[in-house]
Amino acid sequence: MIDTQKDFRKKAFGVTLAIMAVAMVLSMGTKALAQTAESSRAVPAPVASSGTGLDRVIAGTEDWGDEHNISVSRFLQNIGKSTGIYQIITQQRVAPNPTGVKPEVAEAPEKDWGTAPGWQSMIMIAIGFLIVYLAVGKGFEPLLLIPIGFGTILVNIVGAGMGDLPDGMLAIIYHAGVGNEFFPMLIFMGIGAMTDFGPLIANPKTAILGGAAQFGVFFTLFGVAVMNLFGLNYNILQACAIGIIGGADGPTSIYVSGKLAPELMGVIAVAAYSYMALVPMIQPPIMKLLTSRKERLIRMPNPRAVPKMEKVLFPLMLLLLTILLLPPAAPLIGMLAFGNFVKESGAAARLSKTMENELMNIVSILLSLGVGSQMTPEKIIRGESLGIIVLGLVAFAVATAGGLLMAKLMNVFLPKDKKINPLIGSAGVSAVPMAARVANKVGQSEDPSNFLLMNAMGPNVAGVIGTAMAAGVFIATYGGLK
């Protein structure tokens, strides 16, 4: 017999803990991640970075104003003002270049990482060979890890200068497309051309799983605040850029860091792409820990066949909603919708083929080499960088757990014959199609005849959209404060 009183106490305890966690984040978030005008006046500038815990002012935020405060009301207000509907009604369109004078392209400012001893380059070269081994020997996403590994090896060869401006090949690649939004936009266009949104359209409730996985993104803000209590220096803009790693989406991580924290772009890109590639290693233990064998054996019917008209209209409707509700996410969603519409319309097969094959392959090689070029000892072997790597792993684990637990919660309310296999919830992260393949593989390890791939693709593609939306939220809230 079920002890309803005990069950109620458990739920009440869980809700209480959740409320306390939210209250803790809101109460300490401002001091841990942002410096307000009031507190900056109370702390002399020469000793701004002294002290510990909440009494320590984050270096570089001494002159920040009250607009950087972490406030629920301010957050919602900024989101409301960033909607396309609000801007169409209240603001006037400004020409991109009203003077007619071609401006110089301003490079994103880079943090001075200092120098590192030469022997540390040998450590990074060894790490590069390890990455290549994981790609070739273990089969962990060789399309990503092989160029990242070789980029790491080449940039750390002392005396070769491949990562030095103005002539180093890897430095040229990084500044041409990785250090700005060019390569990420092209990648999203290719992802759109390669993606079939049919499973999501056929089973819309799986979008909830993709949304639940974004909990890892927002949970990381709390993790960054905790890191600051132990002496690291991350401000709220950097925290947002680090948090996107939880979505396991490399292009989006690069895009957000370019907007909010360009000085950390290299480390964030390395962390994001590393965890994307290590999905087959990271996710299965979490999946098995949070699900029972009975749950992993749940069978799901294949999604219905989606008519072509629905597939053609979906990217257009997605883009329209983004334009009206969250324009800061429109660059990512727009390129995704563009690539997908070209594919599904069938009117330009040559363009679709180029996007998903030749162009995607070329850009992936360049982007991965550029990411590897940032794996230098002065950037990686330091507290802030190692903190980002640790936070990225935590964010990714929490995102995986969020999707799994949301699927288990949905099963409480679904009829017996409509249950969801919780394994597909882990695919809510936006590593497409790696996370969906891992969910299918773990399911088949319990029952070889249980095929979950198509069902897992629903939350997987929803995760791509969800991470882009989370990026838009961060940019809308803090993008104007740089």
Salt bridges, closest charged atoms under 4 A:
ASP7 OD2 - LYS11 NZ 3.69
GLU67 OE2 - HIS68 ND1 3.45
GLU107 OE1 - HIS175 ND1 3.69
GLU110 OE2 - HIS175 NE2 3.29
GLU141 OE2 - ARG437 NH2 2.99
GLU181 OE1 - LYS259 NZ 3.38
ASP196 OD1 - LYS311 NZ 3.32
GLU295 OE1 - LYS408 NZ 2.87
GLU310 OE1 - ARG304 NH2 3.11
GLU344 OE2 - LYS343 NZ 3.96
GLU358 OE2 - LYS353 NZ 3.04
GLU384 OE1 - ARG382 NE 3.79
GLU446 OE1 - ARG293 NE 3.07
GLU446 OE2 - ARG296 NE 2.98
ASP447 OD2 - ARG299 NH2 2.84
